[in-house]
Amino acid sequence: MITCSDAVMRLWEYLDATVGQTEREEVEAHLSLCQRCCGELEFAVELRRLLAASGRKDIPADVLRRLNQTLNQTLNEPPNEPPNEPPNQSLNEPPNET
Ligand SMILES: [Zn+2]
């Protein structure tokens, strides 16, 4: 099984259909299991569609660099779910009336 980074790195080649059969299957296998990379795939497909619509054949280097930066950040960040529960509140505190 390939990692998320591997999958993302091969994503563009995969979309270009320049990867071999084995790599293609590896990417597809990963995408079918990994929700996270599925989102990246949709994003990449959409971006490619925009580029195709504007008549560009290649992704501009700076766009690609920024994209890779974003993807790297996304993939390197650990899942960070904020706690739903409020911090412990002392419910047993007796009323303090004097
Ligand atoms: Zn993944």
Boltz pocket constraint, residues with backbone or C-beta under 6 A from the ligand:
constraints:
  - pocket:
      binder: B
      contacts: [[A, 3], [A, 4], [A, 5], [A, 7], [A, 30], [A, 34], [A, 35], [A, 36], [A, 37], [A, 38]]
      max_distance: 6.0
